[in-house]
Amino acid sequence: MAFDVVPEMNLPDCVVPLIDAVWKECRDAEVRYESSGETKKFGIPPKELWIMQATDADWKRAKCKEPYSGFWQFSGGEAEEAGPLEITWRDEKPNGMYWRIGLIQFVLDVQNQRSVYHYTLGPRYGRGYKVTFDDLEQFRMLPDRDRMLWIS
């Protein structure tokens, strides 16, 4: 069941470390593939990330559920607010193991002090996390193995 969510105009601070980590993962892979000549084998990591705030989650499986209340786009620098984003680019053929655009989804249940967040960079390249927190001001979403619930 969805809980009351006020649509975010600004990206919550707790999401920024996750965006930074996923962006770094993509850029490091790009450099590694280019320097080793393996770009043709693995593809080009996304050069854009879409961030979507969900209003509810499947808490057992650590998956965000529609509807979404906030949307941002990131391609380096600052995440910019966007209108509702439709994930039609997944109908395209992947570039090696990557989608053209990476996707970060999250839900913050402040009342129950818990969060689910996940990112997908390709058809079989993703990570999902579930965590509880004591203080939203101190909470940071991190791609930490201790918080990981699934990997693909």
C-alpha positions, 0 to 999 in steps of 0.5 A: 500500500502506498503511503502519503508522499509529497512530490519532491521538487528538489532531489533529496540529499540522501540520493546524491551519494548513490548517483555519484557512485553509479556515475563513477561506476559508469565512467570507470568502466568506460575508461577501462574498456577504452584503454583495454580495447574491450568497448566492442565486447562490453559496450558503452556505459550510459552517459545519462542517468534518470532518477525516479522517486517512487511512492511505494515499494515491494519491500520484500524484493526491494523493487520500487513500484509506480506511481512516481512522484519525482523525476530528475536527469543527470549527465554529470554536474547537478541532477536537474528536475524533469517532467514525468519520464517514460522508459521507452528506450528499453525497447531499443537494442542494448549497447553491449551489456548496457542501456543507453540511459541508466536508471536509479529508482528509490522510495523513502518511507520516512514514517517507517524509517526505511528505504528501497533503492536500485539502479539498472545499467543494462538488461541484466546489470542492476543492484537493489538495496533495502535499508532502515535508518534512524535519522533521515538527515544522516541517511545516505543511499550507498551501493553497499554490499551489506544493504544489497538484496539483489544483483543481476 
